[in-house]
Amino acid sequence: MLADFFDVAAGSGAGGVLAAMLFARGPRGRPMYSAEDALAFLLRRVRRGWSGGGGLVVRRHAAAFGKAFGELTLRDTVRPVLVPCYDLATRAPFLFSRADAAESPAYDFWLRDVCAATCAAGAGSGAAVEVVSVDGATRITAVGGGVALGNPTAASITHVLNNRREFPAAASIDDLLVMSIGTGEAADRRANGRARPPEVARIAAEGVSDMVGIKCLFAVPASFRRTQTPQQTAANKFSDDAPCFHCTHARVMTISCIWV
């Protein structure tokens, strides 16, 4: 299983769904889904209409996530998982994490709701998602992780370095091995040669995501690898020459927001 090769996973948007599925704990303490299962689930959702506004899409996602995860929460993962969203109530990013969930039930959320939150469309689409912690103490009005943390790599590095309980051997950034998975570029959505507001937002978010990748490369040049498909970004061109995979203290996998 892919989870056997990494110590922490972070994902944004559909990337967050992949991370949650790959690291969700099954009945025997092993990962519930293989990489093939997770990819097949995601492709089915895309074919049935991943993006778009309105409550119908939200309800479809909620039903699918409920079937996939049942009553599993952030605590029920084989490795630490980090999934971002943007909270309209506080106007700030919110990072779902197993470490916070272990500290307090006020920060433990059902995985089905975590996935719905990180995949929610923008507020203007009417598809924001109300998410409540398992004890009802924390409420979030969430829109997708791509709004603020389309590339969660920097957040995951900071999380590991400040999480002594789960990563006691990760004393510095040199103790990390980071595999950052980009998601390429969505099909051209321009109409009449002009970019619509959603297109402008997507371009801005993808630009920020690429910059995060480049900055992380320069911060951890010896142990950072970013893959990007189908096209190569500057971050990918740089990282192809970097000597990687020599570190064993904390192996980090991140999956950028998938724009579909």
Rosetta blueprint (number, residue, H / E / L):
1 M L
2 L H
3 A H
4 D H
5 F H
6 F L
7 D L
8 V E
9 A E
10 A E
11 G E
12 S L
13 G L
14 A H
15 G H
16 G H
17 V H
18 L H
19 A H
20 A H
21 M H
22 L H
23 F H
24 A E
25 R E
26 G L
27 P L
28 R L
29 G L
30 R L
31 P E
32 M L
33 Y L
34 S L
35 A H
36 E H
37 D H
38 A H
39 L H
40 A H
41 F H
42 L H
43 L H
44 R H
45 R H
46 V H
47 R H
48 R L
49 G L
50 W L
51 S L
52 G L
53 G L
54 G L
55 G H
56 L H
57 V H
58 V H
59 R H
60 R H
61 H H
62 A H
63 A H
64 A H
65 F H
66 G H
67 K H
68 A H
69 F H
70 G L
71 E L
72 L L
73 T E
74 L L
75 R L
76 D L
77 T E
78 V L
79 R L
80 P L
81 V E
82 L E
83 V E
84 P E
85 C E
86 Y E
87 D E
88 L L
89 A L
90 T L
91 R L
92 A E
93 P E
94 F E
95 L E
96 F E
97 S E
98 R H
99 A H
100 D H
101 A H
102 A H
103 E H
104 S L
105 P H
106 A H
107 Y H
108 D L
109 F L
110 W E
111 L H
112 R H
113 D H
114 V H
115 C H
116 A H
117 A H
118 T H
119 C H
120 A L
121 A L
122 G L
123 A H
124 G H
125 S H
126 G L
127 A L
128 A L
129 V E
130 E E
131 V E
132 V E
133 S L
134 V L
135 D L
136 G L
137 A L
138 T L
139 R E
140 I E
141 T E
142 A E
143 V E
144 G L
145 G L
146 G H
147 V H
148 A H
149 L H
150 G L
151 N L
152 P L
153 T H
154 A H
155 A H
156 S H
157 I H
158 T H
159 H H
160 V H
161 L H
162 N L
163 N L
164 R L
165 R L
166 E L
167 F L
168 P L
169 A L
170 A L
171 A L
172 S L
173 I H
174 D H
175 D H
176 L E
177 L E
178 V E
179 M E
180 S E
181 I E
182 G L
183 T L
184 G L
185 E L
186 A L
187 A L
188 D L
189 R L
190 R L
191 A E
192 N L
193 G L
194 R E
195 A L
196 R L
197 P H
198 P H
199 E H
200 V H
201 A H
202 R H
203 I H
204 A H
205 A H
206 E H
207 G H
208 V H
209 S H
210 D H
211 M H
212 V H
213 G H
214 I H
215 K H
216 C H
217 L H
218 F H
219 A H
220 V L
221 P L
222 A L
223 S L
224 F E
225 R E
226 R E
227 T E
228 Q L
229 T L
230 P L
231 Q L
232 Q L
233 T L
234 A H
235 A H
236 N H
237 K H
238 F H
239 S H
240 D L
241 D L
242 A L
243 P L
244 C L
245 F L
246 H L
247 C L
248 T L
249 H L
250 A E
251 R E
252 V E
253 M E
254 T E
255 I E
256 S L
257 C L
258 I L
259 W L
260 V L
